[in-house]
Amino acid sequence: MSNAEIDACVASTAAALARDRAEAAARRDALKRELAAGNLPLQRKMQAEREFAIAGQSLEKPFYVYYHD
């Protein structure tokens, strides 16, 4: 595999991870608004809290963690 191919693969992976992080941030923010509104049924509130925790965990990892051995 040439250096150019490796660079392209790394760039593609970095772009995909950046998209995933942006989606997680958007999901987290939407869930924050939904929870703050306070008019959720209990089951949806519990689900939103779980989703919020999952989104938060994925955003806590520094970007470089994905490339660390």
matplotlib code that plots the C-alpha trace (Angstrom):
import matplotlib.pyplot as plt

x = [0.0, 1.5, 1.7, -0.9, -3.3, -2.6, -3.1, -6.4, -7.6, -6.7, -8.4, -11.5, -11.6, -11.1, -13.9, -16.2, -15.3, -15.9, -19.4, -20.2, -19.1, -21.2, -24.2, -23.7, -23.4, -26.6, -28.4, -27.1, -28.4, -31.8, -32.1, -31.1, -33.9, -36.4, -35.5, -35.5, -39.0, -40.2, -43.3, -42.1, -43.8, -41.7, -40.7, -39.5, -37.7, -35.8, -35.0, -33.8, -31.6, -30.0, -29.5, -28.0, -25.5, -24.4, -24.0, -22.1, -19.7, -18.9, -18.1, -15.9, -13.3, -10.6, -10.3, -6.8, -8.0, -9.3, -5.8, -3.9, -2.6]
y = [0.0, 3.3, 6.4, 8.1, 5.2, 5.2, 9.0, 8.6, 5.9, 7.9, 11.0, 9.0, 7.5, 10.8, 12.3, 9.5, 9.9, 13.6, 13.0, 10.4, 12.9, 15.7, 13.4, 12.4, 16.0, 16.9, 13.9, 14.9, 18.5, 17.3, 15.0, 17.9, 20.0, 17.2, 16.5, 20.2, 20.5, 18.2, 16.9, 13.5, 10.3, 8.3, 5.6, 8.1, 10.1, 7.0, 6.2, 9.7, 9.6, 6.4, 7.8, 11.0, 8.9, 7.0, 10.1, 11.8, 8.8, 8.9, 12.6, 12.3, 10.3, 12.5, 12.2, 10.7, 7.7, 6.1, 6.0, 4.9, 1.3]
z = [0.0, -1.0, 1.3, -0.8, -0.3, 3.4, 3.6, 1.8, 4.1, 7.2, 5.8, 5.0, 8.5, 10.1, 8.1, 9.1, 12.7, 12.6, 11.1, 13.8, 16.5, 14.9, 14.8, 18.4, 19.5, 17.6, 19.2, 22.6, 22.2, 20.9, 23.9, 26.3, 24.8, 25.0, 28.7, 29.6, 28.2, 31.0, 29.3, 28.4, 29.4, 31.9, 29.5, 26.9, 29.6, 30.7, 27.0, 26.4, 29.5, 28.2, 24.8, 26.3, 28.3, 25.2, 23.1, 25.9, 26.2, 22.5, 22.7, 25.8, 23.9, 22.4, 18.6, 18.8, 20.9, 17.7, 16.2, 19.4, 19.6]

ax = plt.figure().add_subplot(projection="3d")
ax.plot(x, y, z, "-o")
ax.set_aspect("equal")
plt.show()
